[in-house]
C-alpha cells in the first residue's frame, strides 16, 4: 500500500546530484529544504538507508511530515524505525491520521511502545524531549565490562559520553559517570570508583523542558537523567536536545514579543491564510486598544483648541513612554525566563525601576526642554510668548510618562506570569498601547497644572 502523492520506490528525480550521498547530513538537509515535498521525498529515498536516517534525524529538515507522507509506507516505517526515539516521537506528533496510526502500527512492538510512551508526556515537558537510547550499566560491573558494553552498543545510543549506573535489582539511578573518567580508570576496578563524589543530577519527566536546559547549562552537562518517582531512569535529555529547545523557545518569545502568535513553520513555508491568522488577531486587538488613545484626545479637545502647540509634542511624549516600557519589559521577560527573578521579587523590581524611570525621564526631559529653548532662541520655530512654560510642561510630562512606562513595563510580566500566561505575551506593542493612553492623561494633566491661567 502507498500513500497518495507518494514517489515510486527506486525513482530518482532528474535534479538529484549523484554525489548527494557523500555530503554531510546538514548539507543534505539544506538541499532538501529548497525542494517541494514530493521532490525532497524522492531525493531522500535515493540516498542509502543509513544516510537517509541520519538526515531525517535532524530537526532542521522542513516539511518532514509532508516528506514522510510522500514516501512508500514501508520505506517510511523503515526510516522512522532507524531515527532516534525522541526525534521519531516529534515526527509522529505532527503526522495526521490515518497515516500516523498506520506508520506507528508498522513499527516493531518495542519501538512502538517506546514512542507511544514519549507521545504520552505533556508538550514542552522534559519527558517529551528525552531519548531512551542511553547507556546504563549495573553497579556491579567493572570499568572493563562497561567499556566493552559501550563498544557493543555505541551505534544504537544517542550519546556514550555519559554512562548511567543503576541498581541491578531496583533499577534506580545511582550515579552518572563521564566517559573520560572511565577511560582513565583502573579496568579491574568497580565502575563506581570512577564516579564523581557528588550525587547525580536528575529531573522529573513532567518538569518543564527549560528546567532541563537550565540544569545542563548551569552544571555544564552533556546529558541529564530523567527519572520517575522511585528514581528509575526513564531516559536522558542531551545537550543537542537542549539547544533545539532553546532555539525554539527563543524564536517563539521573539515572535510573541513582536505582537503576534508564534509561527509553527519557517517564514517562507507558512501559508498566506495562516500568516493572516497569526498576525491579524493581535493586530486587531492592538488597534482596538489604540482607539482608547483617540478617546483620551477627545477628552482633552478643549485644551487642544486653546493650546495647539501642545499637539506638536504628542508623538514625542507617546513614543518615549512606550520605549521605556518596552525596555523594561524586555529585561524582565529575559530575567524571568532565566530564573534570575521570582514572582516574589516584584517589589524589588518596582523599587529599582522607580528611580531608574525618574532618572531616564529627567534625561529626556532636559533634552526636550533644551530642544524647545534652542528652536525658540534661534528663531527656527515660535512656540509663543509662553514657550518657557511649554518647555517645562514637556520636561515634567516626560519625567512622569517615562517613569510610568518603566514601572508598567516591568510589572506587566509579573502580572501575566502570576495569572498563568506566558510573560512573553507582554509584548512591546501591548506595553506601548498601554503607555500611549496613560501618557496622554499624564501629559495633559501636567499641562493643566503648569499652563493654567496662561494658555489654558
C-alpha positions in Angstrom: 0.0 0.0 0.0 1.3 3.5 -0.8 0.2 6.9 0.4 -1.4 9.3 -2.0 1.0 11.5 -3.9 4.0 9.4 -2.8 7.0 8.8 -5.0 7.6 5.4 -6.7 10.1 3.2 -4.9 13.5 3.4 -6.6 12.6 6.5 -8.6 15.4 9.1 -8.9 14.4 12.7 -9.8 16.4 14.4 -12.5 17.6 17.2 -10.2 19.3 14.9 -7.7 23.0 15.3 -7.5 24.7 12.0 -7.8 27.2 13.0 -5.1 24.5 13.9 -2.6 25.0 10.7 -0.7 28.6 11.7 0.1 27.6 15.1 1.6 27.2 15.8 5.3 23.7 15.3 6.6 23.2 19.1 7.4 24.2 20.0 3.9 21.7 17.4 2.5 19.0 18.9 4.8 19.7 22.3 3.3 19.4 20.9 -0.2 16.1 19.1 0.6 14.7 22.3 2.2 14.9 24.0 -1.2 12.7 21.3 -2.8 8.9 20.7 -2.8 7.9 17.8 -0.5 7.5 15.3 -3.4 10.9 16.1 -4.9 12.5 16.1 -1.4 11.0 12.7 -0.7 12.4 11.3 -3.9 15.8 12.7 -3.1 15.6 11.2 0.4 14.7 7.8 -1.0 17.6 7.9 -3.4 20.0 8.0 -0.5 21.4 4.9 1.2 19.2 4.0 4.1 21.8 4.9 6.8 22.3 8.3 5.3 18.6 8.9 4.9 18.0 8.1 8.6 20.8 10.5 9.5 19.1 13.2 7.5 15.7 12.5 8.9 17.1 12.6 12.4 18.0 16.3 12.1 15.3 18.7 13.3 16.3 21.3 10.7 14.5 19.4 7.9 11.5 21.4 6.8 8.2 19.8 5.8 9.2 16.5 7.4 5.7 15.2 7.7 4.9 16.0 4.1 8.1 14.2 3.0 7.2 11.2 5.1 3.7 11.2 3.6 5.1 11.1 0.1 7.2 8.0 0.8 6.0 4.5 0.4 4.6 3.2 3.6 7.2 0.5 4.2 10.1 3.0 3.4 8.7 5.5 5.9 8.4 2.8 8.5 12.0 1.6 7.9 13.3 5.2 8.2 11.3 6.0 11.3 12.5 2.8 12.9 16.1 3.9 12.5 15.9 7.5 13.7 16.3 8.3 17.4 13.3 7.7 19.6 12.8 11.3 20.6 13.1 12.5 17.0 10.6 9.9 15.9 8.2 11.0 18.6 8.5 14.6 17.4 7.6 13.5 13.8 4.7 11.4 15.0 3.3 14.4 16.9 3.0 16.3 13.6 1.6 13.4 11.5 -2.1 13.3 10.8 -4.5 10.4 10.9 -4.8 7.8 9.5 -1.1 7.9 8.4 0.1 8.4 12.0 -1.6 5.2 13.2 -0.6 3.3 10.0 3.1 4.1 10.5 3.0 3.6 14.2 1.5 0.1 13.8 4.2 -0.7 11.3 7.0 -0.3 13.9 8.2 -3.3 15.8 6.4 -3.7 19.2 9.3 -2.5 21.3 9.9 0.7 19.3 6.2 1.4 19.1 5.9 1.1 22.9 8.8 3.5 23.4 7.5 6.1 21.0 3.9 5.8 22.4 5.3 6.4 25.9 7.1 9.5 24.7 4.0 10.8 23.0 2.1 10.5 26.2 4.2 13.1 28.0 2.9 16.7 28.0 4.1 19.0 25.3 7.1 21.1 26.4 7.9 18.7 29.3 11.3 17.1 29.8 9.8 13.7 29.1 8.6 14.9 25.6 12.2 15.7 24.5 14.1 12.9 26.3 15.6 9.9 24.5 15.5 6.4 25.7 18.7 5.5 23.8 21.3 5.9 26.5 24.0 3.7 28.1 23.1 2.3 31.5 25.0 -0.4 33.4 24.6 -2.2 36.7 26.6 -1.0 39.6 28.3 -4.5 39.9 30.2 -4.1 36.7 33.9 -3.3 36.4 35.2 -0.5 34.3 36.4 -3.0 31.7 33.0 -4.5 31.4 31.4 -1.1 31.0 33.9 -0.1 28.2 33.2 -3.4 26.4 29.5 -2.8 26.6 29.9 0.7 25.2 31.8 -0.7 22.2 29.0 -3.1 21.6 26.0 -0.6 21.8 27.7 2.6 20.6 25.9 2.7 17.3 22.4 2.3 18.9 22.9 5.0 21.5 22.4 8.8 21.1 25.4 9.5 23.3 28.0 7.4 25.1 29.8 10.3 26.8 27.6 9.9 29.9 27.1 6.5 31.4 24.4 6.0 33.9 24.9 3.4 36.7 21.8 1.8 38.1 21.0 -0.6 41.0 21.0 -4.1 39.5 17.8 -5.0 41.4 15.7 -1.8 41.9 16.9 -0.3 38.6 17.2 3.1 40.3 19.8 5.6 39.3 22.9 5.6 41.4 25.5 7.6 39.6 26.3 9.3 36.2 29.9 8.6 35.1 31.6 10.6 32.3 33.3 8.5 29.7 36.6 10.4 30.3 36.8 9.1 33.8 36.1 5.6 32.7 38.9 5.7 30.2 41.4 6.9 32.8 40.2 4.5 35.5 41.5 1.1 36.5 39.9 -1.5 34.2 39.6 -4.1 37.0 38.0 -1.6 39.5 34.3 -1.3 40.0 32.6 1.3 37.8 31.6 3.3 40.9 35.2 4.0 41.6 35.3 6.3 38.6 32.1 8.1 39.6 32.2 11.7 41.0 31.6 12.0 44.7 28.5 14.2 44.2 25.0 12.9 43.7 23.8 12.7 40.0 21.5 15.4 38.7 18.1 14.3 37.6 14.8 15.7 36.6 11.1 14.5 36.5 9.6 13.7 33.1 6.8 16.2 33.9 9.1 19.1 34.6 9.3 21.9 32.1 11.9 21.2 29.3 13.5 24.6 30.0 14.3 23.3 33.5 16.4 20.5 31.9 18.1 23.2 29.7 18.9 25.2 32.8 20.4 22.2 34.6 22.6 21.3 31.6 23.7 24.9 31.1 24.4 25.6 34.8 26.3 22.4 35.5 28.0 22.1 32.1 26.5 18.7 31.4 26.3 16.6 28.2 23.1 15.0 29.4 20.7 14.9 32.4 18.8 11.9 33.6 15.0 11.8 33.6 13.7 9.6 36.4 10.3 8.6 37.7 9.1 8.8 41.3 11.1 5.9 42.7 14.2 7.0 40.9 14.2 4.7 38.0 15.8 6.2 34.9 13.4 6.6 32.0 15.6 8.5 29.6 18.0 11.4 29.2 17.9 14.9 27.8 21.0 15.6 25.8 22.7 18.9 25.2 21.7 18.9 21.5 18.0 18.5 22.5 18.5 21.5 24.8 20.0 23.6 22.0 17.0 22.8 19.8 14.7 23.7 22.7 16.4 27.0 23.4 16.3 28.0 19.7 12.6 27.1 19.6 11.7 28.9 22.8 13.7 32.0 21.8 12.0 32.1 18.4 8.6 31.9 19.9 9.4 34.6 22.5 10.7 36.9 19.9 7.6 36.4 17.7 5.3 36.9 20.7 7.2 40.0 21.8 6.5 41.4 18.3 2.8 41.3 19.0 1.8 38.1 17.2 1.2 34.4 17.7 4.3 32.1 17.3 4.7 30.6 13.9 4.8 26.8 13.7 6.8 26.7 10.4 9.6 28.6 8.8 8.6 32.0 7.5 8.7 31.1 3.8 6.8 27.9 4.3 3.8 29.3 6.2 0.7 29.9 4.1 -0.9 33.3 3.4 -4.0 32.4 5.3 -2.0 31.2 8.3 0.1 34.3 8.3 -3.0 36.5 8.4 -4.5 34.4 11.2 -1.3 34.6 13.3 -0.8 38.3 12.9 -4.4 39.6 12.4 -5.8 38.8 15.8 -3.1 40.6 17.8 -3.1 43.5 15.3 -6.9 44.0 15.7 -6.6 43.8 19.5 -3.9 46.4 19.5 -5.8 48.6 17.1 -8.9 48.5 19.2 -6.9 49.3 22.3 -5.3 52.2 20.4 -8.8 53.6 20.0 -8.6 54.5 23.7 -5.9 57.0 22.6 -8.4 58.7 20.4 -10.9 58.7 23.2 -8.3 60.3 25.5 -7.6 63.0 23.0 -11.3 63.7 22.6 -11.5 64.2 26.3 -8.9 67.0 26.1 -10.3 68.5 22.9 -10.9 71.9 24.6 -7.3 72.1 25.9 -6.0 71.2 22.4 -8.1 74.0 20.9 -6.7 76.5 23.3 -3.1 75.4 23.1 -2.5 73.9 19.6 1.3 74.0 20.4 0.8 71.0 22.8 -0.1 68.7 19.8 3.4 69.1 18.4 4.8 67.1 21.3 2.2 64.3 21.5 4.3 61.9 19.3 7.4 62.7 21.3 5.6 62.0 24.6 3.9 58.8 23.5 7.0 57.2 21.9 9.2 58.0 24.9 6.8 56.2 27.3 6.4 53.3 25.0 10.1 52.9 24.5 10.9 53.0 28.2 8.1 50.4 28.8 9.4 48.1 26.1 12.9 48.3 27.5 11.7 47.3 31.0 9.6 44.5 29.6 12.4 43.1 27.6 14.7 43.0 30.6 12.1 41.4 32.9 10.9 38.7 30.4 14.5 37.6 30.0 15.3 37.7 33.7 12.1 35.6 34.5 13.0 33.1 31.8 16.5 32.6 33.2 15.1 32.4 36.7 17.1 35.4 37.8 13.9 36.7 39.3 10.9 35.1 41.0 7.4 36.3 41.4 8.1 37.4 44.9 10.8 39.8 43.7 8.2 42.1 42.1 8.6 44.7 44.8 12.4 44.7 44.4 12.0 45.4 40.7 9.5 48.2 41.4 11.9 49.8 43.8 14.6 49.6 41.2 12.6 50.8 38.3 11.1 53.8 40.1 14.3 55.7 40.4 15.5 54.4 37.1 12.4 55.7 35.4 12.8 59.1 37.2 16.4 59.4 36.1 15.7 58.4 32.5 12.7 60.7 32.4 14.8 63.6 33.7 17.4 63.0 31.0 14.8 63.0 28.2 13.0 66.0 29.9 16.2 68.0 29.8 16.8 67.1 26.2 13.2 68.1 25.3 13.4 71.4 27.1 16.8 72.2 25.5 15.4 71.5 22.1 12.4 73.9 22.6 14.7 76.5 24.0 17.1 76.3 21.1 14.4 76.4 18.4 12.8 79.4 20.1 16.0 81.4 20.7 17.5 80.6 17.2 14.2 81.6 15.5 13.6 78.2 14.0 10.1 77.9 15.4 8.0 80.3 17.5 6.3 78.5 20.4 4.6 81.7 21.5 5.1 84.1 24.5 4.7 81.3 27.0 7.3 79.0 25.4 9.1 78.6 28.7 6.1 77.1 30.3 5.6 74.8 27.3 9.1 73.6 27.7 8.5 73.0 31.4 5.3 71.1 30.6 7.1 68.8 28.1 10.0 68.2 30.6 7.8 67.4 33.5 5.5 65.2 31.5 8.4 63.2 30.1 9.6 62.5 33.7 6.1 61.2 34.6 5.5 59.2 31.5 8.9 57.6 31.3 8.6 56.6 35.0 5.1 55.2 34.4 6.3 53.3 31.3 9.3 51.8 33.2 7.0 50.7 36.1 4.2 49.3 34.0 6.6 47.6 31.6 8.4 45.9 34.4 5.3 44.9 36.4 3.2 43.5 33.4 5.4 40.3 33.0 4.9 39.6 36.7 1.1 40.0 36.4 0.9 37.8 33.4 3.0 35.1 34.9 1.0 35.3 38.2 -2.3 34.6 36.4 -0.8 31.8 34.3 0.0 33.5 31.0 3.3 33.5 29.1 5.3 36.7 30.1 6.4 37.0 26.5 2.8 37.9 25.7 3.6 41.2 27.4 4.9 42.3 24.0 6.3 45.7 23.1 3.2 46.8 21.1 1.0 45.9 24.1 3.1 47.9 26.5 3.3 50.8 24.0 -0.5 50.9 23.7 -0.9 50.9 27.5 1.6 53.7 27.9 0.1 55.7 25.0 -3.2 56.1 26.7 -1.9 56.8 30.1 0.8 59.0 28.6 -1.8 61.4 27.2 -3.6 61.6 30.5 -0.3 62.5 32.3 0.7 64.9 29.6 -2.5 66.9 29.7 -2.7 66.6 33.4 0.7 68.3 33.8 -0.2 70.9 31.2 -3.4 71.7 33.1 -1.3 72.4 36.2 1.6 74.4 34.6 -0.3 76.3 31.9 -3.4 77.1 33.9 -4.1 80.9 33.6 -1.9 81.3 30.5 -2.6 79.0 27.6 -5.3 77.0 29.4 
